[in-house]
Amino acid sequence: MKIPATFKVVFWVVVGFTFVSFVGLGYLAIYGDTANAEAELSFFQRQFHSACNFGWQTGLGAILGLIGGKVTD
């Protein structure tokens, strides 16, 4: 099966985006405030957590979709 260069670029960009989101969540888990409840986190930490959480979920779905689409091709 021949894989076009554009597919490889899109795939690796999505993988990179997903990886950066995971790293962001890890950074927040290690270096974030030691709050016991989500309401105690700062506004920016809550927004950062939401963005990274959305990023890895979307990225994982996109990776599976790209692989699934390429398999059926």
C-alpha positions as a Markdown table, in Angstrom:
| # | Residue | x | y | z |
|---|---|---|---|---|
| 1 | Met | 0.0 | 0.0 | 0.0 |
| 2 | Lys | 1.4 | 3.4 | -1.0 |
| 3 | Ile | 0.9 | 6.2 | 1.5 |
| 4 | Pro | 0.9 | 9.7 | 0.1 |
| 5 | Ala | 3.2 | 12.3 | 1.6 |
| 6 | Thr | 0.3 | 14.6 | 2.5 |
| 7 | Phe | -1.3 | 11.8 | 4.6 |
| 8 | Lys | 2.0 | 11.3 | 6.5 |
| 9 | Val | 2.2 | 15.1 | 7.2 |
| 10 | Val | -1.3 | 15.2 | 8.5 |
| 11 | Phe | -0.9 | 12.1 | 10.6 |
| 12 | Trp | 2.3 | 13.3 | 12.3 |
| 13 | Val | 0.8 | 16.7 | 13.0 |
| 14 | Val | -2.1 | 15.1 | 14.7 |
| 15 | Val | 0.2 | 12.8 | 16.6 |
| 16 | Gly | 2.3 | 15.8 | 17.7 |
| 17 | Phe | -0.8 | 17.7 | 18.8 |
| 18 | Thr | -2.0 | 14.8 | 20.8 |
| 19 | Phe | 1.4 | 14.3 | 22.4 |
| 20 | Val | 1.6 | 18.0 | 23.3 |
| 21 | Ser | -1.8 | 17.8 | 25.0 |
| 22 | Phe | -0.6 | 14.8 | 27.1 |
| 23 | Val | 2.6 | 16.6 | 28.1 |
| 24 | Gly | 0.4 | 19.6 | 29.1 |
| 25 | Leu | -1.7 | 17.5 | 31.3 |
| 26 | Gly | 1.3 | 15.9 | 32.9 |
| 27 | Tyr | 2.9 | 19.3 | 33.5 |
| 28 | Leu | -0.3 | 20.5 | 35.2 |
| 29 | Ala | -0.4 | 17.3 | 37.3 |
| 30 | Ile | 3.2 | 17.7 | 38.4 |
| 31 | Tyr | 3.6 | 21.5 | 38.7 |
| 32 | Gly | 0.0 | 22.7 | 39.2 |
| 33 | Asp | -1.5 | 23.9 | 42.4 |
| 34 | Thr | -2.1 | 21.3 | 45.1 |
| 35 | Ala | -5.8 | 21.9 | 45.2 |
| 36 | Asn | -8.1 | 19.2 | 46.6 |
| 37 | Ala | -11.1 | 20.3 | 44.5 |
| 38 | Glu | -11.4 | 21.6 | 41.0 |
| 39 | Ala | -13.1 | 24.8 | 42.3 |
| 40 | Glu | -9.9 | 25.7 | 44.1 |
| 41 | Leu | -7.8 | 25.8 | 40.9 |
| 42 | Ser | -7.1 | 29.1 | 39.3 |
| 43 | Phe | -9.0 | 30.1 | 36.3 |
| 44 | Phe | -6.1 | 29.7 | 33.9 |
| 45 | Gln | -5.3 | 26.2 | 35.2 |
| 46 | Arg | -8.9 | 25.1 | 34.7 |
| 47 | Gln | -8.8 | 26.5 | 31.1 |
| 48 | Phe | -5.5 | 24.9 | 30.5 |
| 49 | His | -6.8 | 21.5 | 31.8 |
| 50 | Ser | -9.9 | 21.8 | 29.6 |
| 51 | Ala | -7.9 | 22.6 | 26.5 |
| 52 | Cys | -5.4 | 19.8 | 27.0 |
| 53 | Asn | -8.2 | 17.3 | 27.9 |
| 54 | Phe | -10.0 | 18.3 | 24.7 |
| 55 | Gly | -6.8 | 18.1 | 22.7 |
| 56 | Trp | -5.9 | 14.5 | 23.6 |
| 57 | Gln | -9.4 | 13.3 | 23.2 |
| 58 | Thr | -9.8 | 14.9 | 19.8 |
| 59 | Gly | -6.3 | 13.8 | 18.7 |
| 60 | Leu | -6.9 | 10.2 | 19.7 |
| 61 | Gly | -10.2 | 10.2 | 17.7 |
| 62 | Ala | -8.4 | 11.8 | 14.7 |
| 63 | Ile | -5.6 | 9.2 | 14.8 |
| 64 | Leu | -8.1 | 6.4 | 14.9 |
| 65 | Gly | -10.1 | 8.0 | 12.1 |
| 66 | Leu | -7.1 | 8.5 | 9.9 |
| 67 | Ile | -5.9 | 4.9 | 10.4 |
| 68 | Gly | -9.4 | 3.5 | 9.9 |
| 69 | Gly | -9.8 | 5.6 | 6.7 |
| 70 | Lys | -6.4 | 4.5 | 5.4 |
| 71 | Val | -7.2 | 0.8 | 6.1 |
| 72 | Thr | -10.4 | 0.9 | 4.1 |
| 73 | Asp | -8.7 | 2.7 | 1.2 |
